[in-house]
Amino acid sequence: MDTRELAIQRAISNFNTGVYSSQRAAAKAYGIPLSTLHGRLRGATTSGLSY
């Protein structure tokens, strides 16, 4: 798993457990786009898995 994917997974985990109260805060803390985090939380797959 690359570092970007790891950051996304950690942001999702920390958001879901309440470490961050907003998606924006979790995305900012891990340096990932808010749209990426939002999409993943809604069930989007990685581009590598999609193709």
mmJSON file of the N, C-alpha and C atoms, coordinates in Angstrom:
{"data_MODEL":{"atom_site":{
"group_PDB":["ATOM","ATOM","ATOM","ATOM","ATOM","ATOM","ATOM","ATOM","ATOM","ATOM","ATOM","ATOM","ATOM","ATOM","ATOM","ATOM","ATOM","ATOM","ATOM","ATOM","ATOM","ATOM","ATOM","ATOM","ATOM","ATOM","ATOM","ATOM","ATOM","ATOM","ATOM","ATOM","ATOM","ATOM","ATOM","ATOM","ATOM","ATOM","ATOM","ATOM","ATOM","ATOM","ATOM","ATOM","ATOM","ATOM","ATOM","ATOM","ATOM","ATOM","ATOM","ATOM","ATOM","ATOM","ATOM","ATOM","ATOM","ATOM","ATOM","ATOM","ATOM","ATOM","ATOM","ATOM","ATOM","ATOM","ATOM","ATOM","ATOM","ATOM","ATOM","ATOM","ATOM","ATOM","ATOM","ATOM","ATOM","ATOM","ATOM","ATOM","ATOM","ATOM","ATOM","ATOM","ATOM","ATOM","ATOM","ATOM","ATOM","ATOM","ATOM","ATOM","ATOM","ATOM","ATOM","ATOM","ATOM","ATOM","ATOM","ATOM","ATOM","ATOM","ATOM","ATOM","ATOM","ATOM","ATOM","ATOM","ATOM","ATOM","ATOM","ATOM","ATOM","ATOM","ATOM","ATOM","ATOM","ATOM","ATOM","ATOM","ATOM","ATOM","ATOM","ATOM","ATOM","ATOM","ATOM","ATOM","ATOM","ATOM","ATOM","ATOM","ATOM","ATOM","ATOM","ATOM","ATOM","ATOM","ATOM","ATOM","ATOM","ATOM","ATOM","ATOM","ATOM","ATOM","ATOM","ATOM","ATOM","ATOM","ATOM","ATOM","ATOM"],
"id":[1,2,3,4,5,6,7,8,9,10,11,12,13,14,15,16,17,18,19,20,21,22,23,24,25,26,27,28,29,30,31,32,33,34,35,36,37,38,39,40,41,42,43,44,45,46,47,48,49,50,51,52,53,54,55,56,57,58,59,60,61,62,63,64,65,66,67,68,69,70,71,72,73,74,75,76,77,78,79,80,81,82,83,84,85,86,87,88,89,90,91,92,93,94,95,96,97,98,99,100,101,102,103,104,105,106,107,108,109,110,111,112,113,114,115,116,117,118,119,120,121,122,123,124,125,126,127,128,129,130,131,132,133,134,135,136,137,138,139,140,141,142,143,144,145,146,147,148,149,150,151,152,153],
"type_symbol":["N","C","C","N","C","C","N","C","C","N","C","C","N","C","C","N","C","C","N","C","C","N","C","C","N","C","C","N","C","C","N","C","C","N","C","C","N","C","C","N","C","C","N","C","C","N","C","C","N","C","C","N","C","C","N","C","C","N","C","C","N","C","C","N","C","C","N","C","C","N","C","C","N","C","C","N","C","C","N","C","C","N","C","C","N","C","C","N","C","C","N","C","C","N","C","C","N","C","C","N","C","C","N","C","C","N","C","C","N","C","C","N","C","C","N","C","C","N","C","C","N","C","C","N","C","C","N","C","C","N","C","C","N","C","C","N","C","C","N","C","C","N","C","C","N","C","C","N","C","C","N","C","C"],
"label_atom_id":["N","CA","C","N","CA","C","N","CA","C","N","CA","C","N","CA","C","N","CA","C","N","CA","C","N","CA","C","N","CA","C","N","CA","C","N","CA","C","N","CA","C","N","CA","C","N","CA","C","N","CA","C","N","CA","C","N","CA","C","N","CA","C","N","CA","C","N","CA","C","N","CA","C","N","CA","C","N","CA","C","N","CA","C","N","CA","C","N","CA","C","N","CA","C","N","CA","C","N","CA","C","N","CA","C","N","CA","C","N","CA","C","N","CA","C","N","CA","C","N","CA","C","N","CA","C","N","CA","C","N","CA","C","N","CA","C","N","CA","C","N","CA","C","N","CA","C","N","CA","C","N","CA","C","N","CA","C","N","CA","C","N","CA","C","N","CA","C","N","CA","C","N","CA","C","N","CA","C"],
"label_alt_id":[null,null,null,null,null,null,null,null,null,null,null,null,null,null,null,null,null,null,null,null,null,null,null,null,null,null,null,null,null,null,null,null,null,null,null,null,null,null,null,null,null,null,null,null,null,null,null,null,null,null,null,null,null,null,null,null,null,null,null,null,null,null,null,null,null,null,null,null,null,null,null,null,null,null,null,null,null,null,null,null,null,null,null,null,null,null,null,null,null,null,null,null,null,null,null,null,null,null,null,null,null,null,null,null,null,null,null,null,null,null,null,null,null,null,null,null,null,null,null,null,null,null,null,null,null,null,null,null,null,null,null,null,null,null,null,null,null,null,null,null,null,null,null,null,null,null,null,null,null,null,null,null,null],
"label_comp_id":["MET","MET","MET","ASP","ASP","ASP","THR","THR","THR","ARG","ARG","ARG","GLU","GLU","GLU","LEU","LEU","LEU","ALA","ALA","ALA","ILE","ILE","ILE","GLN","GLN","GLN","ARG","ARG","ARG","ALA","ALA","ALA","ILE","ILE","ILE","SER","SER","SER","ASN","ASN","ASN","PHE","PHE","PHE","ASN","ASN","ASN","THR","THR","THR","GLY","GLY","GLY","VAL","VAL","VAL","TYR","TYR","TYR","SER","SER","SER","SER","SER","SER","GLN","GLN","GLN","ARG","ARG","ARG","ALA","ALA","ALA","ALA","ALA","ALA","ALA","ALA","ALA","LYS","LYS","LYS","ALA","ALA","ALA","TYR","TYR","TYR","GLY","GLY","GLY","ILE","ILE","ILE","PRO","PRO","PRO","LEU","LEU","LEU","SER","SER","SER","THR","THR","THR","LEU","LEU","LEU","HIS","HIS","HIS","GLY","GLY","GLY","ARG","ARG","ARG","LEU","LEU","LEU","ARG","ARG","ARG","GLY","GLY","GLY","ALA","ALA","ALA","THR","THR","THR","THR","THR","THR","SER","SER","SER","GLY","GLY","GLY","LEU","LEU","LEU","SER","SER","SER","TYR","TYR","TYR"],
"label_asym_id":["A","A","A","A","A","A","A","A","A","A","A","A","A","A","A","A","A","A","A","A","A","A","A","A","A","A","A","A","A","A","A","A","A","A","A","A","A","A","A","A","A","A","A","A","A","A","A","A","A","A","A","A","A","A","A","A","A","A","A","A","A","A","A","A","A","A","A","A","A","A","A","A","A","A","A","A","A","A","A","A","A","A","A","A","A","A","A","A","A","A","A","A","A","A","A","A","A","A","A","A","A","A","A","A","A","A","A","A","A","A","A","A","A","A","A","A","A","A","A","A","A","A","A","A","A","A","A","A","A","A","A","A","A","A","A","A","A","A","A","A","A","A","A","A","A","A","A","A","A","A","A","A","A"],
"label_entity_id":["1","1","1","1","1","1","1","1","1","1","1","1","1","1","1","1","1","1","1","1","1","1","1","1","1","1","1","1","1","1","1","1","1","1","1","1","1","1","1","1","1","1","1","1","1","1","1","1","1","1","1","1","1","1","1","1","1","1","1","1","1","1","1","1","1","1","1","1","1","1","1","1","1","1","1","1","1","1","1","1","1","1","1","1","1","1","1","1","1","1","1","1","1","1","1","1","1","1","1","1","1","1","1","1","1","1","1","1","1","1","1","1","1","1","1","1","1","1","1","1","1","1","1","1","1","1","1","1","1","1","1","1","1","1","1","1","1","1","1","1","1","1","1","1","1","1","1","1","1","1","1","1","1"],
"label_seq_id":[1,1,1,2,2,2,3,3,3,4,4,4,5,5,5,6,6,6,7,7,7,8,8,8,9,9,9,10,10,10,11,11,11,12,12,12,13,13,13,14,14,14,15,15,15,16,16,16,17,17,17,18,18,18,19,19,19,20,20,20,21,21,21,22,22,22,23,23,23,24,24,24,25,25,25,26,26,26,27,27,27,28,28,28,29,29,29,30,30,30,31,31,31,32,32,32,33,33,33,34,34,34,35,35,35,36,36,36,37,37,37,38,38,38,39,39,39,40,40,40,41,41,41,42,42,42,43,43,43,44,44,44,45,45,45,46,46,46,47,47,47,48,48,48,49,49,49,50,50,50,51,51,51],
"pdbx_PDB_ins_code":[null,null,null,null,null,null,null,null,null,null,null,null,null,null,null,null,null,null,null,null,null,null,null,null,null,null,null,null,null,null,null,null,null,null,null,null,null,null,null,null,null,null,null,null,null,null,null,null,null,null,null,null,null,null,null,null,null,null,null,null,null,null,null,null,null,null,null,null,null,null,null,null,null,null,null,null,null,null,null,null,null,null,null,null,null,null,null,null,null,null,null,null,null,null,null,null,null,null,null,null,null,null,null,null,null,null,null,null,null,null,null,null,null,null,null,null,null,null,null,null,null,null,null,null,null,null,null,null,null,null,null,null,null,null,null,null,null,null,null,null,null,null,null,null,null,null,null,null,null,null,null,null,null],
"Cartn_x":[0.857,0.0,0.903,0.628,1.471,1.107,1.933,1.74,0.464,0.067,-1.162,-2.374,-2.406,-3.52,-3.557,-2.407,-2.333,-2.883,-2.545,-3.061,-4.577,-5.107,-6.559,-7.228,-6.675,-7.253,-7.205,-6.13,-6.024,-7.012,-7.162,-8.12,-9.535,-9.886,-11.213,-11.406,-10.422,-10.513,-10.667,-9.846,-9.91,-11.19,-11.711,-12.987,-14.109,-14.118,-15.179,-15.157,-13.985,-13.897,-14.051,-14.182,-14.434,-13.211,-12.042,-10.835,-10.977,-11.537,-11.819,-13.322,-13.811,-15.257,-15.797,-14.914,-15.38,-14.481,-15.051,-14.278,-13.168,-13.468,-12.482,-11.253,-11.475,-10.366,-9.522,-10.167,-9.432,-8.617,-9.213,-8.507,-7.303,-7.494,-6.41,-5.277,-5.617,-4.602,-3.71,-4.263,-3.491,-3.051,-3.362,-2.895,-3.507,-4.767,-5.452,-6.618,-7.024,-8.143,-9.441,-10.231,-11.516,-12.402,-12.365,-13.204,-12.828,-11.553,-11.109,-11.653,-11.519,-12.025,-13.538,-14.216,-15.676,-16.11,-15.452,-15.788,-15.567,-14.456,-14.16,-15.168,-15.58,-16.573,-17.92,-18.167,-19.418,-19.298,-18.124,-17.978,-17.204,-16.586,-15.796,-14.573,-14.141,-12.952,-11.745,-10.573,-9.356,-9.306,-8.584,-8.48,-7.766,-6.83,-6.121,-7.025,-8.015,-8.95,-10.046,-10.298,-11.383,-11.045,-9.762,-9.384,-8.742],
"Cartn_y":[-1.172,0.0,1.236,2.164,3.357,4.354,5.36,6.303,7.123,7.436,8.21,7.394,6.149,5.275,5.064,4.936,4.781,6.024,7.201,8.446,8.517,8.091,8.095,7.145,5.955,4.977,5.469,6.108,6.645,7.787,8.641,9.744,9.21,8.189,7.574,6.97,6.229,5.585,6.604,7.638,8.654,9.466,9.704,10.404,9.536,8.265,7.36,7.114,7.175,6.952,8.234,9.359,10.614,11.425,11.014,11.795,13.182,13.221,14.482,14.63,15.82,16.036,16.359,16.623,16.924,16.251,16.031,15.459,16.418,17.688,18.704,18.649,18.517,18.457,17.204,16.08,14.833,14.92,15.455,15.589,16.518,17.627,18.592,17.997,17.252,16.66,15.677,14.996,13.995,14.469,15.713,16.281,15.646,15.255,14.669,15.572,15.542,16.371,15.97,16.961,16.705,15.853,16.109,15.345,13.865,13.57,12.178,11.495,12.152,11.587,11.42,12.434,12.376,11.215,11.067,9.982,8.617,8.448,7.16,6.826,7.837,7.6,7.202,7.614,7.263,5.963,5.327,4.022,3.97,5.064,5.062,4.161,3.562,2.707,3.486,2.947,3.587,3.459,4.361,4.305,3.031,2.557,1.322,0.107,0.08,-1.038,-0.92,0.293,0.515,0.02,0.023,-0.346,-1.68],
"Cartn_z":[0.0,0.0,0.0,-0.903,-0.962,0.137,0.297,1.399,1.258,0.023,-0.178,0.256,-0.151,0.221,1.733,2.336,3.788,4.493,3.984,4.563,4.439,3.309,3.105,4.087,4.239,5.159,6.61,6.99,8.351,8.571,7.572,7.685,7.842,7.066,7.164,8.546,9.004,10.308,11.429,11.398,12.448,12.383,11.209,11.094,11.658,11.297,11.749,13.258,13.867,15.312,16.12,15.444,16.135,16.5,16.026,16.293,15.664,14.454,13.773,13.653,13.945,13.937,12.549,11.592,10.241,9.211,8.046,6.95,6.545,6.564,6.186,7.103,8.392,9.352,9.135,8.886,8.654,7.369,6.315,5.041,5.183,5.865,6.052,6.882,7.922,8.793,8.047,7.065,6.323,4.943,4.601,3.34,2.11,2.212,1.059,0.663,-0.604,-1.031,-0.326,0.035,0.674,-0.224,-1.524,-2.451,-2.465,-2.296,-2.242,-0.998,0.137,1.386,1.326,0.841,0.742,-0.156,-1.286,-2.2,-1.588,-0.9,-0.271,0.815,1.574,2.616,2.018,0.787,0.112,-0.682,-0.645,-1.267,-2.562,-2.959,-4.186,-4.015,-5.101,-5.069,-5.563,-5.331,-5.822,-7.333,-7.97,-9.425,-9.866,-9.067,-9.395,-9.402,-8.523,-8.47,-9.525,-9.967,-10.915,-12.312,-12.655,-14.015,-14.065],
"occupancy":[1.0,1.0,1.0,1.0,1.0,1.0,1.0,1.0,1.0,1.0,1.0,1.0,1.0,1.0,1.0,1.0,1.0,1.0,1.0,1.0,1.0,1.0,1.0,1.0,1.0,1.0,1.0,1.0,1.0,1.0,1.0,1.0,1.0,1.0,1.0,1.0,1.0,1.0,1.0,1.0,1.0,1.0,1.0,1.0,1.0,1.0,1.0,1.0,1.0,1.0,1.0,1.0,1.0,1.0,1.0,1.0,1.0,1.0,1.0,1.0,1.0,1.0,1.0,1.0,1.0,1.0,1.0,1.0,1.0,1.0,1.0,1.0,1.0,1.0,1.0,1.0,1.0,1.0,1.0,1.0,1.0,1.0,1.0,1.0,1.0,1.0,1.0,1.0,1.0,1.0,1.0,1.0,1.0,1.0,1.0,1.0,1.0,1.0,1.0,1.0,1.0,1.0,1.0,1.0,1.0,1.0,1.0,1.0,1.0,1.0,1.0,1.0,1.0,1.0,1.0,1.0,1.0,1.0,1.0,1.0,1.0,1.0,1.0,1.0,1.0,1.0,1.0,1.0,1.0,1.0,1.0,1.0,1.0,1.0,1.0,1.0,1.0,1.0,1.0,1.0,1.0,1.0,1.0,1.0,1.0,1.0,1.0,1.0,1.0,1.0,1.0,1.0,1.0],
"B_iso_or_equiv":[0.0,0.0,0.0,0.0,0.0,0.0,0.0,0.0,0.0,0.0,0.0,0.0,0.0,0.0,0.0,0.0,0.0,0.0,0.0,0.0,0.0,0.0,0.0,0.0,0.0,0.0,0.0,0.0,0.0,0.0,0.0,0.0,0.0,0.0,0.0,0.0,0.0,0.0,0.0,0.0,0.0,0.0,0.0,0.0,0.0,0.0,0.0,0.0,0.0,0.0,0.0,0.0,0.0,0.0,0.0,0.0,0.0,0.0,0.0,0.0,0.0,0.0,0.0,0.0,0.0,0.0,0.0,0.0,0.0,0.0,0.0,0.0,0.0,0.0,0.0,0.0,0.0,0.0,0.0,0.0,0.0,0.0,0.0,0.0,0.0,0.0,0.0,0.0,0.0,0.0,0.0,0.0,0.0,0.0,0.0,0.0,0.0,0.0,0.0,0.0,0.0,0.0,0.0,0.0,0.0,0.0,0.0,0.0,0.0,0.0,0.0,0.0,0.0,0.0,0.0,0.0,0.0,0.0,0.0,0.0,0.0,0.0,0.0,0.0,0.0,0.0,0.0,0.0,0.0,0.0,0.0,0.0,0.0,0.0,0.0,0.0,0.0,0.0,0.0,0.0,0.0,0.0,0.0,0.0,0.0,0.0,0.0,0.0,0.0,0.0,0.0,0.0,0.0],
"pdbx_formal_charge":[null,null,null,null,null,null,null,null,null,null,null,null,null,null,null,null,null,null,null,null,null,null,null,null,null,null,null,null,null,null,null,null,null,null,null,null,null,null,null,null,null,null,null,null,null,null,null,null,null,null,null,null,null,null,null,null,null,null,null,null,null,null,null,null,null,null,null,null,null,null,null,null,null,null,null,null,null,null,null,null,null,null,null,null,null,null,null,null,null,null,null,null,null,null,null,null,null,null,null,null,null,null,null,null,null,null,null,null,null,null,null,null,null,null,null,null,null,null,null,null,null,null,null,null,null,null,null,null,null,null,null,null,null,null,null,null,null,null,null,null,null,null,null,null,null,null,null,null,null,null,null,null,null],
"auth_seq_id":[1,1,1,2,2,2,3,3,3,4,4,4,5,5,5,6,6,6,7,7,7,8,8,8,9,9,9,10,10,10,11,11,11,12,12,12,13,13,13,14,14,14,15,15,15,16,16,16,17,17,17,18,18,18,19,19,19,20,20,20,21,21,21,22,22,22,23,23,23,24,24,24,25,25,25,26,26,26,27,27,27,28,28,28,29,29,29,30,30,30,31,31,31,32,32,32,33,33,33,34,34,34,35,35,35,36,36,36,37,37,37,38,38,38,39,39,39,40,40,40,41,41,41,42,42,42,43,43,43,44,44,44,45,45,45,46,46,46,47,47,47,48,48,48,49,49,49,50,50,50,51,51,51],
"auth_comp_id":["MET","MET","MET","ASP","ASP","ASP","THR","THR","THR","ARG","ARG","ARG","GLU","GLU","GLU","LEU","LEU","LEU","ALA","ALA","ALA","ILE","ILE","ILE","GLN","GLN","GLN","ARG","ARG","ARG","ALA","ALA","ALA","ILE","ILE","ILE","SER","SER","SER","ASN","ASN","ASN","PHE","PHE","PHE","ASN","ASN","ASN","THR","THR","THR","GLY","GLY","GLY","VAL","VAL","VAL","TYR","TYR","TYR","SER","SER","SER","SER","SER","SER","GLN","GLN","GLN","ARG","ARG","ARG","ALA","ALA","ALA","ALA","ALA","ALA","ALA","ALA","ALA","LYS","LYS","LYS","ALA","ALA","ALA","TYR","TYR","TYR","GLY","GLY","GLY","ILE","ILE","ILE","PRO","PRO","PRO","LEU","LEU","LEU","SER","SER","SER","THR","THR","THR","LEU","LEU","LEU","HIS","HIS","HIS","GLY","GLY","GLY","ARG","ARG","ARG","LEU","LEU","LEU","ARG","ARG","ARG","GLY","GLY","GLY","ALA","ALA","ALA","THR","THR","THR","THR","THR","THR","SER","SER","SER","GLY","GLY","GLY","LEU","LEU","LEU","SER","SER","SER","TYR","TYR","TYR"],
"auth_asym_id":["A","A","A","A","A","A","A","A","A","A","A","A","A","A","A","A","A","A","A","A","A","A","A","A","A","A","A","A","A","A","A","A","A","A","A","A","A","A","A","A","A","A","A","A","A","A","A","A","A","A","A","A","A","A","A","A","A","A","A","A","A","A","A","A","A","A","A","A","A","A","A","A","A","A","A","A","A","A","A","A","A","A","A","A","A","A","A","A","A","A","A","A","A","A","A","A","A","A","A","A","A","A","A","A","A","A","A","A","A","A","A","A","A","A","A","A","A","A","A","A","A","A","A","A","A","A","A","A","A","A","A","A","A","A","A","A","A","A","A","A","A","A","A","A","A","A","A","A","A","A","A","A","A"],
"auth_atom_id":["N","CA","C","N","CA","C","N","CA","C","N","CA","C","N","CA","C","N","CA","C","N","CA","C","N","CA","C","N","CA","C","N","CA","C","N","CA","C","N","CA","C","N","CA","C","N","CA","C","N","CA","C","N","CA","C","N","CA","C","N","CA","C","N","CA","C","N","CA","C","N","CA","C","N","CA","C","N","CA","C","N","CA","C","N","CA","C","N","CA","C","N","CA","C","N","CA","C","N","CA","C","N","CA","C","N","CA","C","N","CA","C","N","CA","C","N","CA","C","N","CA","C","N","CA","C","N","CA","C","N","CA","C","N","CA","C","N","CA","C","N","CA","C","N","CA","C","N","CA","C","N","CA","C","N","CA","C","N","CA","C","N","CA","C","N","CA","C","N","CA","C","N","CA","C","N","CA","C"],
"pdbx_PDB_model_num":[1,1,1,1,1,1,1,1,1,1,1,1,1,1,1,1,1,1,1,1,1,1,1,1,1,1,1,1,1,1,1,1,1,1,1,1,1,1,1,1,1,1,1,1,1,1,1,1,1,1,1,1,1,1,1,1,1,1,1,1,1,1,1,1,1,1,1,1,1,1,1,1,1,1,1,1,1,1,1,1,1,1,1,1,1,1,1,1,1,1,1,1,1,1,1,1,1,1,1,1,1,1,1,1,1,1,1,1,1,1,1,1,1,1,1,1,1,1,1,1,1,1,1,1,1,1,1,1,1,1,1,1,1,1,1,1,1,1,1,1,1,1,1,1,1,1,1,1,1,1,1,1,1]
}}}
